């Protein structure tokens, strides 16, 4: 069963439980020395907790460089998530796919199969996220989504704008949508939400979630609204090339801007966001313990 947060337990004076929780969350059952050393610095951590539990206003989202950078990363990931095409695919797949059976599967069957594969992909992501890290999965996901959407757009372009006969490849959009969904579900889908919970202190996490919800809803509305307009004015292919371009931009953003949070404490994440060379709290002593034999 998932333990309570070490920060919450420390704020309640439950040092022993906090030690056990930290060991469980970090996955270091044999590193009692490291855990205890971190807890020896609980005075600094408690000051951080007191600040985290203080009620904040909306402007506190922009108060520190770390908060501003965290907000930038989270909101750009939210934009890329929706602009990669997930909203349009969920809304319009049954009318976008070529209206013919794929083997024994009707168009509606294809939609159900696609959804089932996407759900399974989410479970795969839960096993990969703490093994490979957030950033590699986000990067892989963005590139995979970009390639899948580009190929789908190419099929629609060849079908509508050239004399090339793609009737023998009628299954291509369905295959691309399935592949897109798999890549989306291992990165852009779940991890874009995961990092939000890791970048912000408790006292502004709710405010950040509210901003992200507005960005997600607004982007979904816009992408769904323009989908048919682009189809009628330019062709279906352009929608998917826009999705591909957005995913590719997301990959570049992830590579250069997003920070890795795997296995890092809140203080370490904040130090990275604030571009500090040295942790203000426990980084230096912990490194000494990590280099010592256990």
N, C-alpha and C positions, 0 to 999 in steps of 0.2 A: 504494500500500500504506500502511496506517495506521502512522504513526511511533510510537516509544515516547513515553511521557509526558515533557514537559519537566522535571517534578520528578524523575522517576527518572533522567533523563540528567544533571541537575545533581548529584544525589546521587552519581553515578559520576564526577564531574569532567569530563563531556563537554559543555563549554560551547558549542562550535560546533554540535554536533548538537542541543543543547537550543534554540539560537537558530533553527535551521531547523525543528525540530519545532513551536516556538511560532508561527512565521510560517505554517506549513502549517495548524495547528489553528485559528488565528485568521482565516485567509483574508485576510491582509494581505501579499501578496507584495512590495508596494512600500514597506512601512513598516519598513524595516530600522532606522531610527532609534528607533522605538518599541520594537521587539524588543530592540535592544541596550541601550536605557535600562533596560528591565525587568531584563535580565541583569546590569547594573551593580549592581543591588541584590540580587545573588544571596547575599550574606552573610546578609541578613535571611531570604531564602527558604530558605537552607540550615538556619538555625536552626529554621524551621518544619518542614522536611523531617525533621530529627533528631527533633523532637517527634512527628511523624506516624509515624515508624518505630519509636517506642518501644512495647513491648507494653503493652496496657491491659486493665483489668478491666471488668466489666459496669457498674459504677457510674460509669465515665468517660463513659458515654452521657448522664449527667445532670450532668456536672461543670460545664459552661459554659452560659450562656443560649443560645448558638448551637446547641450539641448538643441541648439540650432542645427548642428550637423546631423544629430540623430533624427530630427524632424525632417530635414531634407532627404535623408536616405529613405526613411519610412514612406514619405509621401511620393517620392519618385518611384519606389517599388510598387506602391499602390497604383500609380498611373500606368506603369508598364504592365502590371498584372492585367488590368482591364483593357488596355489598348492592344495587348497581344491577341485579343479576339475571343476571350472566354465567354463574355456576355453574349456576343452575336452567335457563337456556336451553340450555346445553350438555348437561345431563343429561336434560331432559324435553321438549324441543321436539317430538320425534316423537309423543309421546302427548298433548301439549297442543294442537297444531294441529287444526282441524276435520278429521275423517277423510273427506275427499273430495278428489278431484283438483282441481288448479288448472291448467286447460288440459290439457296432456299430462303434467303433473308429478304424480306420486304424492306422498304425504306424505314418504316417504323421499327422493324426488328433491328435494323442497323443502329438506330438511335439507342435502343435498349442495350444492345451489345456494347456500344461505345461507352455508355454510362457505366456499365458494369466493369469494364476494363479500367476506366478512370478511378472508380472507387477502390479497386484492388491496388492501383498505383499509389494511392494515398497511404495504404498500409505499408507498402514497400518503403515509402519516404520516411516513415517513423523509425525504421531500422537503420536507415542510411544517414539521417541528419546528424546524429552524434558520433558516427563512425568516420564520415568523410568531412563533416563541417558544413556550415551554412553557405559560405562563399563559393566553394566548388560546385555545390548542388545548384545554387542560383545561376552560376555561370553556365553550367551544362544545360540547365533547364531553358535559359534564354536562347542559347544557340540552337538547341533542338527545336524549340517552338518556331524560331525564325526560319529554319530550313523547311520544316513541315508546312508552314504557311506559304513560303515562297513556291514550293512545288505545287501546292493546291492552286495558288494564283496562276502559275504557269499553265496548268491544265485548263483552267477557265479561259485564259487568254488564247491558247491554241484553239479551243473549242469555238470561241466567239469571234475572234479577230483574224483568224487565218483559215486557209483551206485544208489544214492538216486534219486528217481523220483520227479523232481520239476515242471513237466509239468502243474500240477494243480495250481501252484503258478506263472504262467508265467507273471502275472501282477505286481509281486513284484518289478522288476527294475523300472517300470514306477512310481509306488507309491513312491519308495525311491527317485527318481529324483524329483518328485513334492515336497516332504517333504524337501529334500535338498534345493531346490530353495526357498521355503518359509523361511526357517531359514537363508539362505544366504542373502535374500533381506531385512531382518529386522536388519541385523548387519554387517557382513563382507563386503557386497556389498557397501551400502551407507556410513556407519559410518567410514570405513577405509579412505574414501576420506574426510569426514567431519572434522575429527580431524586434518588433515593436515592444514586446514585453521585456526585452533584454536591454534596450537602449535607455529607457526612461526611469527615473525614480518613481516610487509608488505615488507620491503626492501629485505628480503631473501626468501619470500614465493614463488616467481617465480622460484628461483634456486631449492628450495626443490621440487616444482612441476615437474621440468624437470628431477630430479633424480628419482622421483617416477614413472614418465612415462616410463623411461628406464627400471626400475625394473619390472613394470607391463608387458611391451612389451617383455622383455627378458624371464621372467618366463613363460608367455603364449606360447612363441615360443618353449621353452624347453619342457613344459608339453605336448603340442600338438605333438611335434616331437617324443617323446619317447612312446606315447600312443600305437601305433600299434606295435612298437618293443617289448614292454613288453607283449602285448597280444600274439604275435607270439612265444615269447621265454618262457614265463612262464604261461600265461593265463590271461584272461580279469580280473579275480578277483583281481590280484595284483595291477592293476591300482587303483581300488576303495579302497583297503586297504591302499595304499599310500596316497590317498586323505583323508581318514579317519585319518591316523596318523598325517598328516600335520595339519588338523583341531584341533586335540587333543593337539598338541604342541602349536597351536595358543591359545587355551583355557588357557593353563598353563601360557603362556606369558601374556595374557590379565590380568589374575588374579594377577600376581606378579609384573608386570612392568607398564602396561598402567595406566595412571592417569585419573580420572574423570574430565570432563570440564563443566558439566551441571551447568548453573547458575553462572559461575565464570567469572570474568573479565580477560582481557589479563594479567594484572599484577599478579593476583592470580595464573593463570596457569603457568606463568614464575617462580613464587616463588616455586611452586610444582616441576617443572622440575629441578630447581636449588637446591632443597632440603633446601630452607631457612625456618627457623622457623617463621619468621615474615615478612610481606609484606614491601617492601621498599617504597611503595607509599601510599595506602589508607586503608589497611586492618584494622589496629587498630582502627582508628576513625569510620569506618563503622560498626565494631562490636559493638562499644558503642551505636551507633544509633539503631542497630537492637535489642539491649537489652532494649532500652527505649520504653515506651508506645507511640503509635501514635494516 
